[in-house]
């Protein structure tokens, strides 16, 4: 699952749009609201197939900083 707190403002906005939600501007005062909305949408929407890494295997998260 996507760590919504690590997304840039543009990526947060893009993820919301992919799930059918049209966000307004993402500002320091609205970011938390949109992070919560994205988290809510990710839980409520059915999962899509895992992203493949080109080798026919699901992409595995890399070790280290969770925001990288």
PDB file of N, CA, C and O in Angstrom:
ATOM      1  N   UNK A   1       0.842  -1.184   0.000  1.00  0.00           N
ATOM      2  CA  UNK A   1       0.000   0.000   0.000  1.00  0.00           C
ATOM      3  C   UNK A   1       0.882   1.239   0.000  1.00  0.00           C
ATOM      4  O   UNK A   1       1.991   1.218   0.532  1.00  0.00           O
ATOM      5  N   UNK A   2       0.400   2.294  -0.583  1.00  0.00           N
ATOM      6  CA  UNK A   2       1.121   3.547  -0.699  1.00  0.00           C
ATOM      7  C   UNK A   2       1.183   4.244   0.657  1.00  0.00           C
ATOM      8  O   UNK A   2       0.179   4.327   1.366  1.00  0.00           O
ATOM      9  N   UNK A   3       2.370   4.747   1.014  1.00  0.00           N
ATOM     10  CA  UNK A   3       2.492   5.549   2.228  1.00  0.00           C
ATOM     11  C   UNK A   3       2.140   6.973   1.837  1.00  0.00           C
ATOM     12  O   UNK A   3       2.967   7.688   1.271  1.00  0.00           O
ATOM     13  N   UNK A   4       0.913   7.389   2.137  1.00  0.00           N
ATOM     14  CA  UNK A   4       0.405   8.677   1.673  1.00  0.00           C
ATOM     15  C   UNK A   4       1.201   9.855   2.221  1.00  0.00           C
ATOM     16  O   UNK A   4       1.248  10.909   1.586  1.00  0.00           O
ATOM     17  N   UNK A   5       1.821   9.702   3.371  1.00  0.00           N
ATOM     18  CA  UNK A   5       2.583  10.805   3.964  1.00  0.00           C
ATOM     19  C   UNK A   5       3.878  11.064   3.220  1.00  0.00           C
ATOM     20  O   UNK A   5       4.445  12.150   3.341  1.00  0.00           O
ATOM     21  N   UNK A   6       4.359  10.103   2.459  1.00  0.00           N
ATOM     22  CA  UNK A   6       5.611  10.247   1.729  1.00  0.00           C
ATOM     23  C   UNK A   6       5.414  10.794   0.321  1.00  0.00           C
ATOM     24  O   UNK A   6       6.392  11.113  -0.354  1.00  0.00           O
ATOM     25  N   UNK A   7       4.186  10.906  -0.128  1.00  0.00           N
ATOM     26  CA  UNK A   7       3.928  11.382  -1.486  1.00  0.00           C
ATOM     27  C   UNK A   7       4.139  12.887  -1.590  1.00  0.00           C
ATOM     28  O   UNK A   7       3.845  13.636  -0.658  1.00  0.00           O
ATOM     29  N   UNK A   8       4.654  13.316  -2.740  1.00  0.00           N
ATOM     30  CA  UNK A   8       4.730  14.755  -3.002  1.00  0.00           C
ATOM     31  C   UNK A   8       3.302  15.259  -3.208  1.00  0.00           C
ATOM     32  O   UNK A   8       2.375  14.467  -3.380  1.00  0.00           O
ATOM     33  N   UNK A   9       3.138  16.558  -3.188  1.00  0.00           N
ATOM     34  CA  UNK A   9       1.807  17.130  -3.407  1.00  0.00           C
ATOM     35  C   UNK A   9       1.241  16.712  -4.759  1.00  0.00           C
ATOM     36  O   UNK A   9       0.061  16.380  -4.864  1.00  0.00           O
ATOM     37  N   UNK A  10       2.083  16.729  -5.798  1.00  0.00           N
ATOM     38  CA  UNK A  10       1.615  16.359  -7.132  1.00  0.00           C
ATOM     39  C   UNK A  10       1.230  14.884  -7.199  1.00  0.00           C
ATOM     40  O   UNK A  10       0.225  14.531  -7.816  1.00  0.00           O
ATOM     41  N   UNK A  11       2.028  14.021  -6.564  1.00  0.00           N
ATOM     42  CA  UNK A  11       1.708  12.589  -6.583  1.00  0.00           C
ATOM     43  C   UNK A  11       0.451  12.315  -5.766  1.00  0.00           C
ATOM     44  O   UNK A  11      -0.362  11.476  -6.153  1.00  0.00           O
ATOM     45  N   UNK A  12       0.280  13.000  -4.656  1.00  0.00           N
ATOM     46  CA  UNK A  12      -0.929  12.846  -3.849  1.00  0.00           C
ATOM     47  C   UNK A  12      -2.144  13.225  -4.671  1.00  0.00           C
ATOM     48  O   UNK A  12      -3.149  12.514  -4.680  1.00  0.00           O
ATOM     49  N   UNK A  13      -2.044  14.342  -5.358  1.00  0.00           N
ATOM     50  CA  UNK A  13      -3.144  14.789  -6.203  1.00  0.00           C
ATOM     51  C   UNK A  13      -3.407  13.781  -7.326  1.00  0.00           C
ATOM     52  O   UNK A  13      -4.562  13.486  -7.636  1.00  0.00           O
ATOM     53  N   UNK A  14      -2.350  13.256  -7.930  1.00  0.00           N
ATOM     54  CA  UNK A  14      -2.506  12.274  -9.003  1.00  0.00           C
ATOM     55  C   UNK A  14      -3.146  10.982  -8.536  1.00  0.00           C
ATOM     56  O   UNK A  14      -3.996  10.423  -9.230  1.00  0.00           O
ATOM     57  N   UNK A  15      -2.748  10.502  -7.366  1.00  0.00           N
ATOM     58  CA  UNK A  15      -3.337   9.272  -6.816  1.00  0.00           C
ATOM     59  C   UNK A  15      -4.819   9.467  -6.530  1.00  0.00           C
ATOM     60  O   UNK A  15      -5.625   8.573  -6.791  1.00  0.00           O
ATOM     61  N   UNK A  16      -5.181  10.622  -5.999  1.00  0.00           N
ATOM     62  CA  UNK A  16      -6.595  10.904  -5.740  1.00  0.00           C
ATOM     63  C   UNK A  16      -7.382  10.921  -7.044  1.00  0.00           C
ATOM     64  O   UNK A  16      -8.483  10.374  -7.115  1.00  0.00           O
ATOM     65  N   UNK A  17      -6.824  11.543  -8.072  1.00  0.00           N
ATOM     66  CA  UNK A  17      -7.515  11.610  -9.369  1.00  0.00           C
ATOM     67  C   UNK A  17      -7.675  10.224  -9.979  1.00  0.00           C
ATOM     68  O   UNK A  17      -8.708   9.929 -10.580  1.00  0.00           O
ATOM     69  N   UNK A  18      -6.653   9.359  -9.831  1.00  0.00           N
ATOM     70  CA  UNK A  18      -6.740   7.993 -10.365  1.00  0.00           C
ATOM     71  C   UNK A  18      -7.895   7.234  -9.741  1.00  0.00           C
ATOM     72  O   UNK A  18      -8.479   6.357 -10.376  1.00  0.00           O
ATOM     73  N   UNK A  19      -8.228   7.565  -8.502  1.00  0.00           N
ATOM     74  CA  UNK A  19      -9.306   6.866  -7.803  1.00  0.00           C
ATOM     75  C   UNK A  19     -10.644   7.581  -7.946  1.00  0.00           C
ATOM     76  O   UNK A  19     -11.609   7.239  -7.263  1.00  0.00           O
ATOM     77  N   UNK A  20     -10.703   8.584  -8.842  1.00  0.00           N
ATOM     78  CA  UNK A  20     -11.973   9.240  -9.138  1.00  0.00           C
ATOM     79  C   UNK A  20     -12.328  10.396  -8.242  1.00  0.00           C
ATOM     80  O   UNK A  20     -13.467  10.862  -8.277  1.00  0.00           O
ATOM     81  N   UNK A  21     -11.398  10.880  -7.437  1.00  0.00           N
ATOM     82  CA  UNK A  21     -11.656  12.014  -6.545  1.00  0.00           C
ATOM     83  C   UNK A  21     -10.965  13.237  -7.122  1.00  0.00           C
ATOM     84  O   UNK A  21      -9.799  13.167  -7.509  1.00  0.00           O
ATOM     85  N   UNK A  22     -11.671  14.354  -7.182  1.00  0.00           N
ATOM     86  CA  UNK A  22     -11.112  15.573  -7.745  1.00  0.00           C
ATOM     87  C   UNK A  22     -10.717  16.527  -6.619  1.00  0.00           C
ATOM     88  O   UNK A  22     -11.558  17.264  -6.105  1.00  0.00           O
ATOM     89  N   UNK A  23      -9.431  16.513  -6.233  1.00  0.00           N
ATOM     90  CA  UNK A  23      -8.996  17.362  -5.124  1.00  0.00           C
ATOM     91  C   UNK A  23      -8.797  18.812  -5.546  1.00  0.00           C
ATOM     92  O   UNK A  23      -8.549  19.111  -6.715  1.00  0.00           O
ATOM     93  N   UNK A  24      -8.910  19.686  -4.585  1.00  0.00           N
ATOM     94  CA  UNK A  24      -8.561  21.084  -4.803  1.00  0.00           C
ATOM     95  C   UNK A  24      -7.065  21.228  -4.615  1.00  0.00           C
ATOM     96  O   UNK A  24      -6.335  20.236  -4.623  1.00  0.00           O
ATOM     97  N   UNK A  25      -6.603  22.459  -4.446  1.00  0.00           N
ATOM     98  CA  UNK A  25      -5.162  22.645  -4.247  1.00  0.00           C
ATOM     99  C   UNK A  25      -4.696  21.983  -2.954  1.00  0.00           C
ATOM    100  O   UNK A  25      -5.390  22.017  -1.937  1.00  0.00           O
ATOM    101  N   UNK A  26      -3.522  21.387  -3.009  1.00  0.00           N
ATOM    102  CA  UNK A  26      -2.963  20.749  -1.822  1.00  0.00           C
ATOM    103  C   UNK A  26      -2.013  21.747  -1.176  1.00  0.00           C
ATOM    104  O   UNK A  26      -0.945  22.055  -1.704  1.00  0.00           O
ATOM    105  N   UNK A  27      -2.428  22.233  -0.038  1.00  0.00           N
ATOM    106  CA  UNK A  27      -1.704  23.236   0.731  1.00  0.00           C
ATOM    107  C   UNK A  27      -1.377  22.653   2.095  1.00  0.00           C
ATOM    108  O   UNK A  27      -1.935  21.622   2.472  1.00  0.00           O
ATOM    109  N   UNK A  28      -0.487  23.289   2.842  1.00  0.00           N
ATOM    110  CA  UNK A  28      -0.216  22.785   4.196  1.00  0.00           C
ATOM    111  C   UNK A  28      -1.491  22.648   5.045  1.00  0.00           C
ATOM    112  O   UNK A  28      -1.586  21.762   5.894  1.00  0.00           O
ATOM    113  N   UNK A  29      -2.454  23.525   4.806  1.00  0.00           N
ATOM    114  CA  UNK A  29      -3.694  23.480   5.586  1.00  0.00           C
ATOM    115  C   UNK A  29      -4.669  22.399   5.110  1.00  0.00           C
ATOM    116  O   UNK A  29      -5.576  22.030   5.855  1.00  0.00           O
ATOM    117  N   UNK A  30      -4.503  21.880   3.881  1.00  0.00           N
ATOM    118  CA  UNK A  30      -5.436  20.878   3.350  1.00  0.00           C
ATOM    119  C   UNK A  30      -4.797  19.504   3.160  1.00  0.00           C
ATOM    120  O   UNK A  30      -5.502  18.520   2.937  1.00  0.00           O
ATOM    121  N   UNK A  31      -3.478  19.429   3.247  1.00  0.00           N
ATOM    122  CA  UNK A  31      -2.778  18.177   2.948  1.00  0.00           C
ATOM    123  C   UNK A  31      -3.260  17.014   3.796  1.00  0.00           C
ATOM    124  O   UNK A  31      -3.502  15.929   3.265  1.00  0.00           O
ATOM    125  N   UNK A  32      -3.407  17.211   5.100  1.00  0.00           N
ATOM    126  CA  UNK A  32      -3.829  16.130   5.997  1.00  0.00           C
ATOM    127  C   UNK A  32      -5.208  15.588   5.590  1.00  0.00           C
ATOM    128  O   UNK A  32      -5.450  14.382   5.649  1.00  0.00           O
ATOM    129  N   UNK A  33      -6.087  16.473   5.187  1.00  0.00           N
ATOM    130  CA  UNK A  33      -7.432  16.058   4.745  1.00  0.00           C
ATOM    131  C   UNK A  33      -7.319  15.152   3.521  1.00  0.00           C
ATOM    132  O   UNK A  33      -7.979  14.115   3.445  1.00  0.00           O
ATOM    133  N   UNK A  34      -6.469  15.553   2.554  1.00  0.00           N
ATOM    134  CA  UNK A  34      -6.312  14.762   1.338  1.00  0.00           C
ATOM    135  C   UNK A  34      -5.552  13.465   1.597  1.00  0.00           C
ATOM    136  O   UNK A  34      -5.830  12.455   0.951  1.00  0.00           O
ATOM    137  N   UNK A  35      -4.605  13.470   2.522  1.00  0.00           N
ATOM    138  CA  UNK A  35      -3.928  12.220   2.896  1.00  0.00           C
ATOM    139  C   UNK A  35      -4.947  11.235   3.464  1.00  0.00           C
ATOM    140  O   UNK A  35      -4.948  10.057   3.105  1.00  0.00           O
ATOM    141  N   UNK A  36      -5.812  11.724   4.350  1.00  0.00           N
ATOM    142  CA  UNK A  36      -6.840  10.861   4.941  1.00  0.00           C
ATOM    143  C   UNK A  36      -7.816  10.363   3.882  1.00  0.00           C
ATOM    144  O   UNK A  36      -8.233   9.205   3.916  1.00  0.00           O
ATOM    145  N   UNK A  37      -8.182  11.230   2.944  1.00  0.00           N
ATOM    146  CA  UNK A  37      -9.117  10.836   1.880  1.00  0.00           C
ATOM    147  C   UNK A  37      -8.497   9.753   1.008  1.00  0.00           C
ATOM    148  O   UNK A  37      -9.165   8.780   0.656  1.00  0.00           O
ATOM    149  N   UNK A  38      -7.222   9.914   0.655  1.00  0.00           N
ATOM    150  CA  UNK A  38      -6.556   8.896  -0.164  1.00  0.00           C
ATOM    151  C   UNK A  38      -6.481   7.577   0.585  1.00  0.00           C
ATOM    152  O   UNK A  38      -6.747   6.522   0.008  1.00  0.00           O
ATOM    153  N   UNK A  39      -6.126   7.619   1.852  1.00  0.00           N
ATOM    154  CA  UNK A  39      -6.065   6.388   2.644  1.00  0.00           C
ATOM    155  C   UNK A  39      -7.430   5.710   2.672  1.00  0.00           C
ATOM    156  O   UNK A  39      -7.522   4.488   2.552  1.00  0.00           O
ATOM    157  N   UNK A  40      -8.478   6.493   2.829  1.00  0.00           N
ATOM    158  CA  UNK A  40      -9.840   5.960   2.856  1.00  0.00           C
ATOM    159  C   UNK A  40     -10.203   5.340   1.511  1.00  0.00           C
ATOM    160  O   UNK A  40     -10.797   4.263   1.468  1.00  0.00           O
ATOM    161  N   UNK A  41      -9.855   6.006   0.419  1.00  0.00           N
ATOM    162  CA  UNK A  41     -10.158   5.481  -0.909  1.00  0.00           C
ATOM    163  C   UNK A  41      -9.371   4.207  -1.197  1.00  0.00           C
ATOM    164  O   UNK A  41      -9.895   3.282  -1.817  1.00  0.00           O
ATOM    165  N   UNK A  42      -8.126   4.152  -0.753  1.00  0.00           N
ATOM    166  CA  UNK A  42      -7.312   2.962  -0.985  1.00  0.00           C
ATOM    167  C   UNK A  42      -7.866   1.743  -0.260  1.00  0.00           C
ATOM    168  O   UNK A  42      -7.767   0.622  -0.759  1.00  0.00           O
ATOM    169  N   UNK A  43      -8.445   1.956   0.906  1.00  0.00           N
ATOM    170  CA  UNK A  43      -9.024   0.854   1.670  1.00  0.00           C
ATOM    171  C   UNK A  43     -10.356   0.414   1.062  1.00  0.00           C
ATOM    172  O   UNK A  43     -10.681  -0.773   1.062  1.00  0.00           O
ATOM    173  N   UNK A  44     -11.118   1.367   0.551  1.00  0.00           N
ATOM    174  CA  UNK A  44     -12.464   1.048   0.083  1.00  0.00           C
ATOM    175  C   UNK A  44     -12.521   0.565  -1.362  1.00  0.00           C
ATOM    176  O   UNK A  44     -13.515  -0.040  -1.761  1.00  0.00           O
ATOM    177  N   UNK A  45     -11.474   0.816  -2.162  1.00  0.00           N
ATOM    178  CA  UNK A  45     -11.504   0.376  -3.548  1.00  0.00           C
ATOM    179  C   UNK A  45     -10.886  -1.008  -3.664  1.00  0.00           C
ATOM    180  O   UNK A  45      -9.956  -1.334  -2.926  1.00  0.00           O
ATOM    181  N   UNK A  46     -11.391  -1.827  -4.582  1.00  0.00           N
ATOM    182  CA  UNK A  46     -10.821  -3.159  -4.754  1.00  0.00           C
ATOM    183  C   UNK A  46      -9.368  -3.063  -5.202  1.00  0.00           C
ATOM    184  O   UNK A  46      -8.979  -2.127  -5.901  1.00  0.00           O
ATOM    185  N   UNK A  47      -8.589  -4.024  -4.796  1.00  0.00           N
ATOM    186  CA  UNK A  47      -7.173  -4.051  -5.163  1.00  0.00           C
ATOM    187  C   UNK A  47      -7.026  -4.331  -6.642  1.00  0.00           C
ATOM    188  O   UNK A  47      -7.822  -5.058  -7.235  1.00  0.00           O
ATOM    189  N   UNK A  48      -5.999  -3.746  -7.228  1.00  0.00           N
ATOM    190  CA  UNK A  48      -5.655  -4.056  -8.614  1.00  0.00           C
ATOM    191  C   UNK A  48      -4.519  -5.056  -8.588  1.00  0.00           C
ATOM    192  O   UNK A  48      -3.916  -5.290  -7.540  1.00  0.00           O
ATOM    193  N   UNK A  49      -4.229  -5.635  -9.710  1.00  0.00           N
ATOM    194  CA  UNK A  49      -3.158  -6.623  -9.787  1.00  0.00           C
ATOM    195  C   UNK A  49      -1.847  -5.989  -9.349  1.00  0.00           C
ATOM    196  O   UNK A  49      -1.635  -4.797  -9.571  1.00  0.00           O
ATOM    197  N   UNK A  50      -0.970  -6.764  -8.733  1.00  0.00           N
ATOM    198  CA  UNK A  50       0.306  -6.203  -8.293  1.00  0.00           C
ATOM    199  C   UNK A  50       1.132  -5.721  -9.476  1.00  0.00           C
ATOM    200  O   UNK A  50       1.051  -6.276 -10.572  1.00  0.00           O
ATOM    201  N   UNK A  51       1.921  -4.693  -9.244  1.00  0.00           N
ATOM    202  CA  UNK A  51       2.795  -4.144 -10.273  1.00  0.00           C
ATOM    203  C   UNK A  51       3.932  -5.132 -10.516  1.00  0.00           C
ATOM    204  O   UNK A  51       4.570  -5.610  -9.579  1.00  0.00           O
ATOM    205  N   UNK A  52       4.167  -5.422 -11.770  1.00  0.00           N
ATOM    206  CA  UNK A  52       5.236  -6.356 -12.109  1.00  0.00           C
ATOM    207  C   UNK A  52       6.516  -5.580 -12.383  1.00  0.00           C
ATOM    208  O   UNK A  52       6.477  -4.442 -12.850  1.00  0.00           O
ATOM    209  N   UNK A  53       7.639  -6.203 -12.091  1.00  0.00           N
ATOM    210  CA  UNK A  53       8.925  -5.532 -12.243  1.00  0.00           C
ATOM    211  C   UNK A  53       9.589  -5.806 -13.589  1.00  0.00           C
ATOM    212  O   UNK A  53      10.771  -5.507 -13.754  1.00  0.00           O
ATOM    213  N   UNK A  54       8.880  -6.354 -14.534  1.00  0.00           N
ATOM    214  CA  UNK A  54       9.453  -6.641 -15.841  1.00  0.00           C
ATOM    215  C   UNK A  54      10.010  -8.051 -15.936  1.00  0.00           C
ATOM    216  O   UNK A  54      10.306  -8.527 -17.032  1.00  0.00           O
ATOM    217  N   UNK A  55      10.157  -8.720 -14.810  1.00  0.00           N
ATOM    218  CA  UNK A  55      10.666 -10.089 -14.795  1.00  0.00           C
ATOM    219  C   UNK A  55       9.545 -11.084 -14.514  1.00  0.00           C
ATOM    220  O   UNK A  55       9.792 -12.271 -14.302  1.00  0.00           O
ATOM    221  N   UNK A  56       8.307 -10.582 -14.515  1.00  0.00           N
ATOM    222  CA  UNK A  56       7.182 -11.457 -14.242  1.00  0.00           C
ATOM    223  C   UNK A  56       6.978 -11.722 -12.762  1.00  0.00           C
ATOM    224  O   UNK A  56       6.237 -12.627 -12.379  1.00  0.00           O
ATOM    225  N   UNK A  57       7.643 -10.925 -11.929  1.00  0.00           N
ATOM    226  CA  UNK A  57       7.504 -11.079 -10.480  1.00  0.00           C
ATOM    227  C   UNK A  57       6.938  -9.788  -9.908  1.00  0.00           C
ATOM    228  O   UNK A  57       7.217  -8.711 -10.434  1.00  0.00           O
ATOM    229  N   UNK A  58       6.144  -9.872  -8.836  1.00  0.00           N
ATOM    230  CA  UNK A  58       5.643  -8.639  -8.215  1.00  0.00           C
ATOM    231  C   UNK A  58       6.799  -7.806  -7.688  1.00  0.00           C
ATOM    232  O   UNK A  58       7.789  -8.336  -7.184  1.00  0.00           O
ATOM    233  N   UNK A  59       6.657  -6.490  -7.814  1.00  0.00           N
ATOM    234  CA  UNK A  59       7.649  -5.575  -7.273  1.00  0.00           C
ATOM    235  C   UNK A  59       7.666  -5.676  -5.760  1.00  0.00           C
ATOM    236  O   UNK A  59       6.614  -5.637  -5.121  1.00  0.00           O
ATOM    237  N   UNK A  60       8.839  -5.803  -5.190  1.00  0.00           N
ATOM    238  CA  UNK A  60       8.995  -5.867  -3.733  1.00  0.00           C
ATOM    239  C   UNK A  60       9.464  -4.517  -3.234  1.00  0.00           C
ATOM    240  O   UNK A  60      10.288  -3.874  -3.885  1.00  0.00           O
ATOM    241  N   UNK A  61       8.955  -4.066  -2.080  1.00  0.00           N
ATOM    242  CA  UNK A  61       9.454  -2.813  -1.530  1.00  0.00           C
ATOM    243  C   UNK A  61      10.940  -2.945  -1.199  1.00  0.00           C
ATOM    244  O   UNK A  61      11.401  -3.999  -0.761  1.00  0.00           O
ATOM    245  N   UNK A  62      11.661  -1.881  -1.411  1.00  0.00           N
ATOM    246  CA  UNK A  62      13.089  -1.871  -1.128  1.00  0.00           C
ATOM    247  C   UNK A  62      13.306  -1.587   0.352  1.00  0.00           C
ATOM    248  O   UNK A  62      12.512  -0.886   0.979  1.00  0.00           O
ATOM    249  N   UNK A  63      14.372  -2.128   0.900  1.00  0.00           N
ATOM    250  CA  UNK A  63      14.696  -1.875   2.302  1.00  0.00           C
ATOM    251  C   UNK A  63      15.211  -0.464   2.458  1.00  0.00           C
ATOM    252  O   UNK A  63      15.700   0.133   1.499  1.00  0.00           O
ATOM    253  N   UNK A  64      15.105   0.071   3.654  1.00  0.00           N
ATOM    254  CA  UNK A  64      15.608   1.408   3.925  1.00  0.00           C
ATOM    255  C   UNK A  64      14.461   2.338   4.257  1.00  0.00           C
ATOM    256  O   UNK A  64      13.445   1.918   4.812  1.00  0.00           O
ATOM    257  N   UNK A  65      14.627   3.592   3.919  1.00  0.00           N
ATOM    258  CA  UNK A  65      13.632   4.614   4.228  1.00  0.00           C
ATOM    259  C   UNK A  65      12.304   4.291   3.523  1.00  0.00           C
ATOM    260  O   UNK A  65      12.294   4.080   2.311  1.00  0.00           O
ATOM    261  N   UNK A  66      11.191   4.249   4.257  1.00  0.00           N
ATOM    262  CA  UNK A  66       9.907   3.898   3.645  1.00  0.00           C
ATOM    263  C   UNK A  66       9.425   4.928   2.627  1.00  0.00           C
ATOM    264  O   UNK A  66       8.517   4.638   1.848  1.00  0.00           O
ATOM    265  N   UNK A  67      10.005   6.109   2.615  1.00  0.00           N
ATOM    266  CA  UNK A  67       9.593   7.138   1.669  1.00  0.00           C
ATOM    267  C   UNK A  67      10.411   7.125   0.394  1.00  0.00           C
ATOM    268  O   UNK A  67      10.142   7.910  -0.515  1.00  0.00           O
ATOM    269  N   UNK A  68      11.390   6.264   0.307  1.00  0.00           N
ATOM    270  CA  UNK A  68      12.221   6.215  -0.900  1.00  0.00           C
ATOM    271  C   UNK A  68      11.631   5.290  -1.910  1.00  0.00           C
ATOM    272  O   UNK A  68      12.192   5.120  -2.993  1.00  0.00           O
TER     273      UNK A  68
END
